[in-house]
Amino acid sequence: MILPCTSAAQDGWLRLRQALWPDCPEAEHLAEMAGFLREPDKYAQFVAYDEDGQAAGFAEAALRTDYVNGTETSPVAFLEGIYVAPQQRRQGWGRALVDAVTAWARTRGCRELASDALLDNVASHLMHRALGFEETERVVFFRKELS
Ligand SMILES: CC(C)(COP(=O)(O)OP(=O)(O)OC[C@H]1O[C@@H](n2cnc3c(N)ncnc32)[C@H](O)[C@@H]1OP(=O)(O)O)[C@@H](O)C(=O)NCCC(=O)NCCS
């Protein structure tokens, strides 16, 4: 079962976020989650529950109005994060979560759903391809300290 998150207390949401982004302090997670919930037209988040009611995975998406590499329309929906607990993988939860994000993106009038993955995250690349995404670009980010 896939449920939209309507509260920061949604069972499993924080824990799964912490598993995907372990370097982010808890207070920052909670602040981000509260921010998303305040703007439901722009952000959507879902948690997947197995038949025992255990949170198996989550996905978050946003409407992006800035240019998104490889896309042709604006705004586009962007899959900002997706994570399935290791013991729950390869059971279709990733697909179900992306389906929920896709349905939300359509309700927002989007014609494209975009996403990204680190170059070495081959499992994620394979999941994206299996779910109908096509690869558009490979980029390297840079920064320069300005002091
Ligand atoms: C990527 C991730 C979300 C996939 O979740 P999942 O629930 O296992 O995905 P699904 O079971 O819905 O898989 C759908 C299809 O994607 C492909 N796929 C998913 N994981 C794969 C893997 N490790 N190897 C090869 N193909 C894979 C398969 O074609 C799969 O269909 P199949 O199982 O019928 O062959 C999960 O591996 C994960 O949480 N990884 C760590 C976090 C992460 O990397 N997130 C993405 C950041 S961009």
The ligand as a MOL file (V3000), in Angstrom:
LIG
                    3D

  0  0  0     0  0            999 V3000
M  V30 BEGIN CTAB
M  V30 COUNTS 48 50 0 0 0
M  V30 BEGIN ATOM
M  V30 1 C 16.8600 1.8070 -6.3830 0
M  V30 2 C 15.8040 1.2170 -5.4310 0
M  V30 3 C 14.8910 2.3490 -4.9310 0
M  V30 4 C 14.9570 0.1810 -6.2010 0
M  V30 5 O 13.8920 -0.2260 -5.3540 0
M  V30 6 P 13.1780 -1.6480 -5.5280 0
M  V30 7 O 11.9690 -1.6710 -4.6760 0
M  V30 8 O 14.1770 -2.7450 -5.3480 0
M  V30 9 O 12.7380 -1.5910 -7.0690 0
M  V30 10 P 11.6860 -2.5690 -7.7870 0
M  V30 11 O 11.5760 -3.8600 -7.0530 0
M  V30 12 O 10.4220 -1.8140 -8.0140 0
M  V30 13 O 12.4180 -2.8320 -9.1670 0
M  V30 14 C 11.8280 -2.4960 -10.4190 0
M  V30 15 C 12.7680 -2.9560 -11.5100 0
M  V30 16 O 13.9620 -2.1680 -11.4900 0
M  V30 17 C 15.0910 -2.9940 -11.8220 0
M  V30 18 N 15.9810 -3.0820 -10.6620 0
M  V30 19 C 15.7700 -2.5830 -9.4140 0
M  V30 20 N 16.8400 -2.8370 -8.6230 0
M  V30 21 C 17.7350 -3.5030 -9.3720 0
M  V30 22 C 19.0090 -4.0360 -9.1100 0
M  V30 23 N 19.6020 -3.9460 -7.8970 0
M  V30 24 N 19.6500 -4.6880 -10.1260 0
M  V30 25 C 19.0870 -4.8000 -11.3310 0
M  V30 26 N 17.8520 -4.3130 -11.6480 0
M  V30 27 C 17.1890 -3.6560 -10.6720 0
M  V30 28 C 14.5220 -4.3620 -12.1660 0
M  V30 29 O 14.2460 -4.3980 -13.5570 0
M  V30 30 C 13.2500 -4.3700 -11.3450 0
M  V30 31 O 12.2770 -5.2620 -11.8550 0
M  V30 32 P 12.3860 -6.8490 -11.4880 0
M  V30 33 O 12.6830 -6.9640 -10.0160 0
M  V30 34 O 11.0310 -7.3660 -11.8750 0
M  V30 35 O 13.5130 -7.3750 -12.3260 0
M  V30 36 C 16.5040 0.4780 -4.2350 0
M  V30 37 O 17.4840 -0.3940 -4.7450 0
M  V30 38 C 17.1520 1.4210 -3.2450 0
M  V30 39 O 16.5060 1.9320 -2.3250 0
M  V30 40 N 18.4670 1.6590 -3.3880 0
M  V30 41 C 19.1950 2.5330 -2.4330 0
M  V30 42 C 18.7760 3.9780 -2.5440 0
M  V30 43 C 18.9630 4.5080 -3.9330 0
M  V30 44 O 19.9590 4.2270 -4.6010 0
M  V30 45 N 17.9990 5.3130 -4.3800 0
M  V30 46 C 18.0450 5.9230 -5.6890 0
M  V30 47 C 18.8240 7.1660 -5.6360 0
M  V30 48 S 18.8710 7.8990 -7.2670 0
M  V30 END ATOM
M  V30 BEGIN BOND
M  V30 1 1 1 2
M  V30 2 1 2 3
M  V30 3 1 2 4
M  V30 4 1 2 36
M  V30 5 1 4 5
M  V30 6 1 5 6
M  V30 7 2 6 7
M  V30 8 1 6 8
M  V30 9 1 6 9
M  V30 10 1 9 10
M  V30 11 2 10 11
M  V30 12 1 10 12
M  V30 13 1 10 13
M  V30 14 1 13 14
M  V30 15 1 14 15
M  V30 16 1 15 16
M  V30 17 1 15 30
M  V30 18 1 16 17
M  V30 19 1 17 18
M  V30 20 1 17 28
M  V30 21 1 18 19
M  V30 22 1 18 27
M  V30 23 2 19 20
M  V30 24 1 20 21
M  V30 25 1 21 22
M  V30 26 2 21 27
M  V30 27 1 22 23
M  V30 28 2 22 24
M  V30 29 1 24 25
M  V30 30 2 25 26
M  V30 31 1 26 27
M  V30 32 1 28 29
M  V30 33 1 28 30
M  V30 34 1 30 31
M  V30 35 1 31 32
M  V30 36 2 32 33
M  V30 37 1 32 34
M  V30 38 1 32 35
M  V30 39 1 36 37
M  V30 40 1 36 38
M  V30 41 2 38 39
M  V30 42 1 38 40
M  V30 43 1 40 41
M  V30 44 1 41 42
M  V30 45 1 42 43
M  V30 46 2 43 44
M  V30 47 1 43 45
M  V30 48 1 45 46
M  V30 49 1 46 47
M  V30 50 1 47 48
M  V30 END BOND
M  V30 END CTAB
M  END
